[in-house]
Amino acid sequence: MPDPIRTHRARLDLRRQSTTPVAAPTGSESLYAASDGTIRQIDDDGNDAALGGGGDVEAHSHAGSDITSGTVPDARVASTLARDSEVTAAIDAIKNGAPAGGDTLGELDARIAVLEALGSLATDAELIAAVAALIGSADTAGDTLGELQALIGLRMLKSANLSDLANASTALTNLGVSTFIKTLLDDADAATARGTIGAGTSSLGLGTAPSTQAFGDAAAGGSATDAAKTDHKHAMPKVLRGVINGNGTIAGGTGFTVNHAGTGLYDITFTAAFAAPPAIVAMATTEDRTVSATSLLAGSVRIVVESLGSGNPLVDRPFAFIAMEV
């Protein structure tokens, strides 16, 4: 007897050509398919007998691994069923389509945990309602991005700054400008501004050279003194002063240089000459000495220092001087 292919204590349902299933054995009997295509039965006593007679069951075979073909049509596997390799490829495609941080079950679980920790997310309807409320709270002239852009661009124009205020005075008040400054800012010209601050009708001349700087004008009228001051400018005279050591070096003062021309002789040159020879005051800083000025010009002067002794000899001694415009 050939070696049986046993199905131990199990039901056997094989397809025949007639599509009628072979009756399954009962009890503890065993069935096997013999090499001649018949189904045989071995009972508990070891008796071996054919089941259903020869020719009732047709053996199925196919070429190689192609299970979609075979000798028995009803035993073929449908070609539409995916193979293991096709299932694996489909799974890989799904996995590779996911980002690197979410292509495994562990990473997906971690991301879901993060979302759950955030609590409930707003629905589309809730988001739409929130945006509508935000837009509804804005002025109708600025409730779109385009309108906002236009309004901001308008405010950036110098000519349109604070243009939404009633007038310039209100704008200045909002900026903290005092009432007095506002009255000065709206003056049309310099003459009006001088009148606002009580400076008279002529230019103050501020910032000019010391020799022509004016202290201001007094308005006509009032006392006789005020009338006398009308249209009169009080100028500050140019003044230079210095202290010179006996050896001719400068101990103090600026705006001049000194040349020690000889014993008791000091030539002082003014850095900026006076308009005319100035008035000179020179004095000794020690006793028994006389100091005098000679060779006076608009740009220089010689100072002579003499002793009060016999013959008034020239001596090197310190002195001080003042040169004033006249």
C-alpha positions as CSV (number, residue, x, y, z in Angstrom):
1,M,0.0,0.0,0.0
2,P,1.4,3.5,-0.9
3,D,2.2,5.9,2.0
4,P,-1.1,7.7,2.7
5,I,-1.4,11.5,3.1
6,R,-3.4,11.6,6.2
7,T,-5.7,14.3,7.5
8,H,-5.9,13.1,11.1
9,R,-9.4,13.0,12.5
10,A,-10.6,15.9,10.3
11,R,-13.3,16.5,7.8
12,L,-12.2,16.3,4.1
13,D,-14.0,18.3,1.4
14,L,-12.6,17.8,-2.0
15,R,-14.1,18.9,-5.3
16,R,-15.0,16.4,-7.9
17,Q,-15.7,17.1,-11.6
18,S,-19.4,16.9,-10.8
19,T,-19.2,19.8,-8.1
20,T,-20.9,17.5,-5.6
21,P,-18.8,17.2,-2.5
22,V,-17.5,13.8,-1.3
23,A,-19.3,12.7,1.9
24,A,-17.2,13.4,4.9
25,P,-16.5,10.5,7.3
26,T,-17.7,10.5,10.9
27,G,-16.3,9.2,14.1
28,S,-12.6,8.6,14.5
29,E,-12.0,7.4,11.0
30,S,-9.1,8.7,8.9
31,L,-9.1,9.6,5.2
32,Y,-6.3,10.0,2.8
33,A,-5.9,10.6,-0.9
34,A,-4.3,7.7,-2.7
35,S,-1.9,8.1,-5.6
36,D,-4.5,6.8,-8.0
37,G,-6.8,9.8,-7.2
38,T,-9.2,7.9,-5.0
39,I,-10.1,8.8,-1.4
40,R,-9.5,5.9,1.0
41,Q,-10.7,5.3,4.5
42,I,-9.0,3.6,7.4
43,D,-11.2,2.7,10.3
44,D,-10.3,2.1,13.9
45,D,-9.7,-1.6,13.2
46,G,-7.2,-0.8,10.5
47,N,-9.4,-1.7,7.5
48,D,-8.4,0.2,4.4
49,A,-11.2,0.7,1.8
50,A,-11.9,3.1,-1.1
51,L,-14.4,5.8,-0.3
52,G,-16.9,6.7,-3.0
53,G,-15.3,4.4,-5.6
54,G,-12.7,5.2,-8.2
55,G,-13.1,8.1,-10.6
56,D,-15.3,10.2,-8.2
57,V,-12.4,12.5,-7.2
58,E,-9.9,14.1,-9.7
59,A,-6.4,14.9,-8.5
60,H,-5.4,18.6,-9.1
61,S,-1.9,19.6,-10.2
62,H,-0.4,22.8,-11.7
63,A,2.8,23.9,-13.4
64,G,5.5,25.2,-11.0
65,S,4.4,28.0,-8.7
66,D,1.6,29.2,-10.9
67,I,-1.4,28.4,-8.7
68,T,-3.8,30.4,-10.9
69,S,-3.7,27.4,-13.3
70,G,-4.2,23.7,-12.9
71,T,-6.0,20.6,-14.0
72,V,-9.1,21.2,-11.9
73,P,-10.7,24.6,-12.5
74,D,-12.5,24.7,-9.2
75,A,-9.2,24.2,-7.3
76,R,-7.3,27.1,-9.0
77,V,-6.5,30.3,-7.0
78,A,-7.9,33.4,-8.5
79,S,-5.4,35.7,-10.1
80,T,-7.0,38.7,-8.5
81,L,-5.7,37.7,-5.1
82,A,-2.6,39.5,-4.0
83,R,0.6,37.6,-3.5
84,D,2.8,38.0,-0.4
85,S,5.3,40.2,-2.4
86,E,2.4,42.4,-3.6
87,V,1.1,42.9,-0.1
88,T,4.6,43.7,1.2
89,A,5.1,46.2,-1.6
90,A,1.8,47.9,-0.9
91,I,2.6,48.2,2.8
92,D,6.1,49.7,2.0
93,A,4.5,52.3,-0.3
94,I,2.2,53.4,2.4
95,K,5.0,53.6,4.9
96,N,7.4,55.5,2.5
97,G,4.7,58.0,1.8
98,A,4.6,59.1,5.5
99,P,7.1,61.7,6.9
100,A,10.2,60.3,8.6
101,G,8.8,61.1,12.1
102,G,5.5,59.3,11.5
103,D,6.2,56.2,9.5
104,T,6.1,53.7,12.4
105,L,3.3,52.8,14.8
106,G,5.4,54.0,17.7
107,E,5.9,57.5,16.1
108,L,2.2,57.7,15.2
109,D,1.3,56.8,18.8
110,A,3.6,59.6,20.1
111,R,2.0,62.2,17.7
112,I,-1.5,61.2,18.7
113,A,-0.5,61.6,22.4
114,V,0.7,65.1,21.6
115,L,-2.6,66.0,20.0
116,E,-4.6,64.5,22.9
117,A,-2.6,66.6,25.3
118,L,-3.6,69.7,23.5
119,G,-7.2,69.0,24.2
120,S,-10.0,69.5,21.8
121,L,-9.3,71.3,18.5
122,A,-11.6,73.9,17.1
123,T,-13.9,72.8,14.4
124,D,-14.2,74.6,11.0
125,A,-17.4,76.2,12.1
126,E,-15.8,77.6,15.3
127,L,-12.8,79.0,13.3
128,I,-15.1,80.7,10.8
129,A,-17.2,82.2,13.6
130,A,-14.0,83.5,15.3
131,V,-12.8,85.2,12.1
132,A,-16.2,86.6,11.4
133,A,-16.3,88.1,15.0
134,L,-12.9,89.7,14.4
135,I,-13.9,91.2,11.1
136,G,-17.2,92.3,12.5
137,S,-15.5,94.3,15.3
138,A,-13.6,96.5,12.7
139,D,-14.8,99.6,11.0
140,T,-16.3,98.8,7.6
141,A,-13.6,100.9,5.9
142,G,-10.9,98.7,7.3
143,D,-12.3,95.2,7.7
144,T,-10.3,93.6,4.8
145,L,-6.6,93.3,4.3
146,G,-6.7,95.5,1.2
147,E,-8.5,98.3,3.1
148,L,-6.0,98.0,6.0
149,Q,-3.1,98.2,3.6
150,A,-4.6,101.3,2.0
151,L,-5.2,103.0,5.3
152,I,-1.7,102.3,6.6
153,G,-0.2,103.6,3.4
154,L,-2.2,106.8,3.7
155,R,-1.1,107.4,7.2
156,M,2.5,107.0,6.2
157,L,2.3,110.1,3.9
158,K,3.7,113.2,5.5
159,S,0.8,115.3,4.1
160,A,-1.8,113.0,5.7
161,N,-0.3,112.6,9.2
162,L,-3.0,113.3,11.8
163,S,-5.3,114.1,8.9
164,D,-8.3,112.5,10.8
165,L,-8.1,115.1,13.5
166,A,-10.4,118.2,13.4
167,N,-7.6,120.7,13.0
168,A,-3.8,121.3,13.5
169,S,-4.4,122.8,17.0
170,T,-6.1,119.5,18.1
171,A,-3.2,117.5,16.7
172,L,-0.7,119.7,18.6
173,T,-2.6,119.3,21.8
174,N,-2.7,115.6,21.4
175,L,1.1,115.7,21.0
176,G,1.5,117.6,24.3
177,V,2.5,121.0,22.7
178,S,1.8,123.9,25.0
179,T,-0.6,126.8,24.1
180,F,2.3,129.3,23.8
181,I,4.3,127.1,21.4
182,K,1.1,126.6,19.3
183,T,0.7,130.4,19.0
184,L,4.3,130.6,17.8
185,L,4.1,127.7,15.3
186,D,1.1,129.2,13.5
187,D,3.0,132.5,12.8
188,A,3.3,133.0,9.1
189,D,6.8,134.7,9.1
190,A,9.7,135.7,11.3
191,A,8.4,139.2,11.9
192,T,5.1,137.8,13.3
193,A,7.0,135.3,15.5
194,R,9.2,138.1,16.9
195,G,6.0,140.0,17.8
196,T,4.6,136.8,19.5
197,I,7.7,136.6,21.8
198,G,7.9,140.4,22.3
199,A,11.2,140.9,20.5
200,G,10.3,144.0,18.5
201,T,10.3,144.5,14.8
202,S,14.0,144.1,13.9
203,S,16.2,141.0,13.6
204,L,17.7,139.9,16.9
205,G,21.0,139.2,15.1
206,L,21.8,136.2,17.2
207,G,24.8,134.2,16.2
208,T,26.7,137.0,14.5
209,A,30.3,138.0,15.3
210,P,30.8,139.6,18.8
211,S,31.6,143.0,17.2
212,T,28.1,143.2,15.6
213,Q,26.0,141.1,17.9
214,A,22.9,143.1,19.0
215,F,21.1,142.8,22.3
216,G,17.7,143.6,20.8
217,D,15.5,146.6,20.2
218,A,13.1,148.3,22.5
219,A,9.6,149.1,21.2
220,A,8.9,152.8,20.7
221,G,6.7,154.5,23.2
222,G,6.6,154.3,26.9
223,S,9.2,156.1,29.0
224,A,11.8,158.4,27.6
225,T,14.5,155.8,28.2
226,D,12.6,153.2,26.0
227,A,12.2,155.8,23.3
228,A,15.9,156.5,23.4
229,K,16.7,152.9,22.9
230,T,14.5,152.6,19.7
231,D,16.5,151.4,16.7
232,H,19.8,151.4,18.7
233,K,22.0,148.3,18.8
234,H,24.3,147.8,21.7
235,A,27.4,146.0,20.4
236,M,29.8,143.9,22.4
237,P,33.4,145.2,21.8
238,K,36.2,142.8,21.0
239,V,38.5,142.2,23.9
240,L,41.8,140.2,24.3
241,R,43.7,139.7,27.5
242,G,46.7,137.8,28.5
243,V,49.5,137.3,31.1
244,I,53.1,137.0,29.8
245,N,56.0,135.5,31.7
246,G,59.4,137.3,31.9
247,N,60.9,134.9,29.3
248,G,58.1,135.6,26.8
249,T,56.0,132.5,27.3
250,I,52.2,132.9,27.7
251,A,51.0,132.3,31.2
252,G,47.3,132.9,30.3
253,G,45.0,134.1,27.5
254,T,44.3,133.1,23.9
255,G,44.0,134.9,20.5
256,F,47.6,136.1,20.3
257,T,51.2,135.1,20.1
258,V,54.4,136.6,21.8
259,N,57.9,137.2,20.5
260,H,60.6,138.0,23.1
261,A,62.4,140.5,20.9
262,G,65.1,141.4,23.5
263,T,65.5,142.2,27.2
264,G,62.3,143.9,28.3
265,L,60.9,143.9,24.8
266,Y,57.8,141.8,23.9
267,D,56.0,141.9,20.5
268,I,52.4,140.7,20.8
269,T,50.6,139.8,17.5
270,F,46.8,139.3,17.5
271,T,45.6,136.2,15.8
272,A,42.7,138.2,14.3
273,A,43.5,141.8,13.8
274,F,41.2,144.5,15.2
275,A,39.3,146.8,12.8
276,A,41.6,149.6,14.1
277,P,44.4,149.9,16.6
278,P,42.9,148.9,20.0
279,A,43.2,150.5,23.4
280,I,46.0,148.8,25.3
281,V,46.3,148.6,29.1
282,A,49.5,147.0,30.4
283,M,50.6,146.5,34.0
284,A,53.6,145.0,35.8
285,T,52.9,142.0,38.1
286,T,55.9,142.9,40.3
287,E,56.9,146.1,42.1
288,D,59.4,148.7,40.9
289,R,58.7,148.1,37.3
290,T,57.0,150.2,34.5
291,V,55.2,148.7,31.6
292,S,54.3,150.7,28.4
293,A,52.9,150.0,25.0
294,T,54.5,151.2,21.8
295,S,54.3,150.6,18.0
296,L,50.5,150.0,18.3
297,L,48.9,148.7,15.2
298,A,45.5,147.0,14.4
299,G,47.3,143.6,14.4
300,S,50.1,144.0,16.9
301,V,51.7,145.9,19.8
302,R,55.1,146.1,21.5
303,I,55.2,146.0,25.3
304,V,58.3,147.5,27.0
305,V,59.2,146.6,30.6
306,E,61.6,148.9,32.5
307,S,63.1,149.0,36.0
308,L,62.6,152.1,38.2
309,G,66.3,152.2,39.1
310,S,68.9,154.6,37.8
311,G,68.6,155.1,34.1
312,N,65.4,152.9,33.9
313,P,67.1,149.9,32.3
314,L,65.1,147.3,30.4
315,V,64.4,144.1,32.4
316,D,62.6,140.8,31.8
317,R,59.7,140.7,34.1
318,P,56.2,139.3,33.9
319,F,53.3,141.5,33.0
320,A,49.6,141.5,32.0
321,F,47.7,143.3,29.2
322,I,44.2,144.0,27.9
323,A,43.5,145.0,24.3
324,M,40.0,146.4,23.7
325,E,38.2,147.4,20.5
326,V,37.3,151.1,20.4
